[in-house]
Amino acid sequence: MIALSERQLNKLGLVPTGQRLKAYLEYKHIGVNQLGRMTNTSGAQISNILTGRNYGVEKLFSVLQACPDLNIIWLITGSGEMI
């Protein structure tokens, strides 16, 4: 497995995506472990998204399915409204 620096993760857009997801969770008062249960994953998997660590697109899709009011465009690009 190749480890990426925070700068490289940021260039890939993974860190900002995690920061936006964290903002959404705080807004909705949803905890990491709670979202893990909602997505049939784990709090550790959600934490990987929040910190921009390596995660599969299927994990991101499971978050979007569990949180239908979350704007996918905002989550990925930061454009538009969160909800």
C-alpha positions as CSV (number, residue, x, y, z in Angstrom):
1,M,0.0,0.0,0.0
2,I,1.3,3.5,-0.9
3,A,1.1,6.1,1.8
4,L,0.2,9.6,0.7
5,S,1.1,12.8,2.5
6,E,-1.7,15.2,3.6
7,R,-0.6,17.5,0.7
8,Q,-1.1,14.7,-1.8
9,L,-4.5,13.8,-0.3
10,N,-5.5,17.4,-0.4
11,K,-4.6,17.5,-4.1
12,L,-6.8,14.5,-4.7
13,G,-9.7,16.3,-2.9
14,L,-10.0,13.6,-0.2
15,V,-9.2,15.9,2.8
16,P,-11.7,18.6,1.8
17,T,-14.4,16.0,1.1
18,G,-13.8,14.6,4.6
19,Q,-14.0,18.1,6.1
20,R,-17.3,18.8,4.3
21,L,-18.7,15.5,5.6
22,K,-17.6,16.4,9.1
23,A,-19.4,19.7,8.8
24,Y,-22.5,17.9,7.7
25,L,-22.3,15.4,10.6
26,E,-21.9,18.2,13.1
27,Y,-24.9,20.1,11.5
28,K,-27.1,17.0,11.7
29,H,-25.7,15.9,15.1
30,I,-24.7,12.5,13.8
31,G,-21.7,10.8,15.4
32,V,-19.1,8.8,13.5
33,N,-20.2,5.5,15.0
34,Q,-23.8,6.3,14.3
35,L,-23.1,7.0,10.7
36,G,-21.1,3.7,10.5
37,R,-24.2,1.9,11.7
38,M,-26.4,3.8,9.2
39,T,-24.1,2.7,6.4
40,N,-23.5,-0.8,7.5
41,T,-19.8,-0.1,7.9
42,S,-17.9,1.0,11.0
43,G,-16.9,4.2,12.7
44,A,-13.3,3.5,11.6
45,Q,-14.4,3.5,7.9
46,I,-16.2,6.8,8.4
47,S,-13.2,8.2,10.2
48,N,-11.1,7.3,7.2
49,I,-13.4,9.4,5.0
50,L,-13.3,12.3,7.5
51,T,-9.5,12.3,7.6
52,G,-9.0,11.8,3.9
53,R,-7.4,8.4,4.3
54,N,-7.8,5.8,1.6
55,Y,-11.4,4.7,1.2
56,G,-13.4,3.1,-1.5
57,V,-16.0,4.9,-3.5
58,E,-18.6,2.3,-2.3
59,K,-18.1,3.7,1.2
60,L,-18.8,7.2,0.0
61,F,-21.9,6.0,-1.9
62,S,-23.2,4.2,1.2
63,V,-22.9,7.6,3.1
64,L,-24.9,9.3,0.3
65,Q,-27.6,6.6,0.5
66,A,-27.8,6.9,4.3
67,C,-28.0,10.7,4.1
68,P,-30.3,11.5,1.1
69,D,-30.4,15.2,2.0
70,L,-26.6,15.6,1.6
71,N,-25.8,17.3,-1.7
72,I,-23.3,15.1,-3.6
73,I,-21.9,18.0,-5.6
74,W,-21.2,20.0,-2.5
75,L,-19.7,17.0,-0.7
76,I,-17.2,16.3,-3.6
77,T,-16.5,19.8,-4.9
78,G,-17.6,22.3,-2.3
79,S,-19.9,24.0,-4.8
80,G,-23.5,24.7,-4.0
81,E,-25.4,24.2,-0.7
82,M,-24.7,21.4,1.8
83,I,-28.4,20.4,1.9
